[in-house]
Amino acid sequence: MSYDGVGPRSVTRSVAFLAAGALAVPLLAGCGSDDEGSKPLAAQDIAAAPRDRLADGGTLRWAVDAMPQTLNTYQADADAGTTRVAQAVLPAMFRLDESGRPQRDADYLDSARVVETEPKQVVVYRLNQQAVWSDGREIGAEDFAAQWRALSGKDSAYWTARNAGYDRIEKVERGANDLEVRVTFAKPYADWRSLFSPLYPKDVTGTADAFNDGARKKLKVSAGPFAVQRTDTKDKDVVLTRNPRWWGHTAKLSEIVLHEVPRDKRAAALADGTVDVADVDPSEADRITQAAGAQGSLPFQGPAGGRTAAKALRSWAVLHGSDEEAARHERRALKKQRKSLATYLRQQEALRDFEIRKSLEPAYTQLALNGADGPLADERVRHAVAHALNRAELARVVLQPLGLPAVPVGSHLALSGQDAYADSSDALGGQDTAQARALLADAGWVPGPVTAQKKGEKAAGAEGHPSDGSPDPSQSDDGTYIVGVNDHVEDNKGHDDQRANRQQPGHRGSEDGHAGDGGARQLAQDGRPYAQEHLKQGGAPGAYAPKGTAAPAGAGAKAGPLAKDGKPLSLRFVLPSGPGSDTLRKVADRITAMLGKVGIATEITKVSDESYFRDHIASGQYDLALYSWPSSAFPATDARPIYAKPVPGADGSLNVQQNYTRVGTDQVDQLLDQAVATLDQGEERDLIRKADARIWATAGSIPLYQRPQLTAVRKDLANIGSFGFRTPVYEDMGYLKKDLKASSSPAA
């Protein structure tokens, strides 16, 4: 599964202000010009082709992470598969363009506009007269009204995940004729374009029973280019077929099958024809690129590779030795190896029919800092963490090897290309080692003796490296210990397999804080901290000096094992351990090295994908964590629960909504409330940017990079791939006619 994405907008986005001089923020307005976000960092990559170049018919098999548990996007367990179905089969009044901005969908709407603002806001939707449900009934005011009542929050019998915006509506009624729907708001609502997308028929939203259960496994009535034919839990398929009552461009494909395939099985599924399209991780994308001939497909790069001359000699000796039992084991191992190699080579041959289409997801990965308790409850320590980070380097580590723009994300509330985007990171400031150390000292974290390693912990060194008898680099000449990285793996039963790796804070392996530059080029790595490669003497020029050498100027501010009230400064860094988590672990290693330079130690704990978000992020059992939020075209609405100031409940519990960092301020709440209530788009944008600057200033979360979007697609498919911001156009997807090639240029 994809562990670090919390979920799309169709799901509920599941996921004290200091005035001290050192932390005061002089400018809390968004920085940058008005057109700063006018261009996305990467265009969509879908092999765009005109409809007349596409064949009529064909089945598209599309990999999804899991079978949708519900087809109702407004329920709590909706997921990305739910969204994909809804986009293909249901009306949406507005869809997103290539810049992530809402645009009217002409298949459903002739127009939609605010016709009154006083005494109340009134929006009139004028529907396309051809728009009908699959049962022949016209789409109309009854459907809008039923959805409003279901999602308004006034009737607790409806099990809804969200009601934002619908709770501001006073009434929904028929307009001047059957094609008009008139919506009157009790409170002004800037994000009114977010409503009724998707729109369900009144058959689904008209009663609580129908809403809660009627649309979980089937949709009897729909109104898109496709319709749900069946959901097959045995084969893990959702089958969509052409909607015969669709009034727009006829779908080129006869059928779309959404098929559940785990992330680590997708290359094999593509090779054996199980699926034609799949989002893949960087390692599998690299494999598919090699198969296509870009770098040549080499057998030793496969699962049966790594057979060195020494291993071959040892194998020959075992086979021809006197130990018959060992020889039998070796013959079985060789047979299994040959079989694995043959399978790998067959798959590589089949993968030549695919290509990788790449863009950037409308989502960003952040470092979350849990400010509920512990050292990070002090804003000065959170600021120190932020100043220790080189965000540009972290973006390069992930995106540069993929050939994607390696630009750090500058906003919590929008991405480059969207109206509200502006880089407001100056409200917090960039990497500044001296400032980080000063903040830590001001917070009471100073160098001092630290309790020795616990019994059973290994000395410093890369994981899996045998001891060579060299001195323990975690111990200094004066007998104190360097607090480093403890690497834990928790299984599903809760038992820990503890592996301790000691890293010396302040060690410099290279200019960017890692051992060499190979890691920036190779995404598939183990979980080894980068600085550990050169901890031994001689590994890093200048890292060690003979006794008696004078300390350089400024050495008094050097990083060391920091402590306060006898306790070391160590942060628990929780990471997922499942397939596809290599990139996050790589980023975590870099962050660990950066924090070590200012004297902040980390304890890395790896947990199963299943428990990562539920048992750690949402429950607050972490200090540092990496996870992603999707961007939204409506940040004033969607970001409110993510950054809302936690409120104590009557029972003493803390209501955090989706603010899993537990850091919030009244100012952020007020700015977002003002933004959602203004009908002036310029004013709304400015308020959102000001709110973002305030969020930066609290340092509860640090945006790092926009997530890569890598999609493996059969070469003869067009208008499908990495969509970026834009809502897919399902009726235009299809197979190229024979002897035609898809355009290599991304869609305009």
Salt bridges, closest charged atoms under 4 A:
ASP4 OD1 - ARG707 NH1 2.74
ASP34 OD2 - ARG685 NH2 3.70
ASP34 OD1 - ARG689 NH1 3.82
ASP56 OD1 - ARG242 NH2 2.56
ASP65 OD1 - ARG263 NE 3.15
ASP65 OD1 - ARG266 NH2 2.62
ASP77 OD2 - ARG216 NH2 2.41
GLU98 OE1 - ARG726 NH1 3.84
ASP105 OD2 - ARG95 NE 2.67
GLU116 OE2 - ARG182 NH2 2.77
GLU142 OE1 - LYS202 NZ 2.65
ASP143 OD1 - ARG137 NH2 2.78
GLU170 OE1 - LYS120 NZ 2.28
GLU173 OE2 - LYS171 NZ 3.82
ASP178 OD1 - ARG174 NE 2.66
GLU180 OE2 - ARG126 NH1 3.48
ASP203 OD1 - ARG137 NH2 3.71
ASP237 OD1 - HIS259 ND1 2.61
GLU260 OE2 - LYS236 NZ 3.69
ASP276 OD1 - ARG61 NH2 2.99
ASP276 OD1 - ARG714 NE 3.12
ASP281 OD1 - ARG263 NH1 3.80
GLU324 OE2 - ARG331 NH2 2.84
GLU325 OE1 - ARG328 NH2 2.15
GLU325 OE2 - HIS329 NE2 3.00
GLU355 OE2 - ARG357 NH2 2.73
GLU361 OE2 - ARG707 NH2 3.16
ASP378 OD2 - ARG380 NH2 2.88
GLU379 OE1 - ARG382 NH2 3.39
GLU379 OE2 - HIS383 NE2 3.73
GLU393 OE2 - ARG590 NH1 2.87
ASP419 OD1 - ARG101 NH1 3.26
ASP442 OD2 - ARG380 NH1 3.17
GLU457 OE1 - ARG502 NH2 2.37
GLU463 OE2 - ARG499 NH1 2.06
ASP468 OD2 - LYS536 NZ 3.02
ASP487 OD2 - ARG499 NH2 3.66
ASP487 OD2 - LYS606 NZ 3.53
GLU490 OE2 - ARG572 NH2 3.13
GLU490 OE1 - HIS616 NE2 3.86
GLU511 OE1 - ARG508 NH2 3.85
ASP512 OD2 - HIS514 NE2 2.14
ASP517 OD2 - ARG521 NH1 3.21
ASP526 OD2 - ARG528 NH1 3.11
GLU533 OE2 - ARG528 NH2 2.59
ASP582 OD1 - ARG585 NH2 2.69
GLU603 OE2 - HIS488 NE2 3.24
ASP615 OD2 - ARG614 NH2 2.93
ASP638 OD2 - ARG9 NE 2.39
ASP666 OD1 - LYS645 NZ 3.49
ASP669 OD1 - ARG640 NH1 3.65
ASP673 OD1 - ARG640 NE 2.78
ASP686 OD1 - ARG685 NE 3.70
ASP692 OD1 - HIS412 ND1 2.89
ASP732 OD1 - ARG51 NH1 2.88
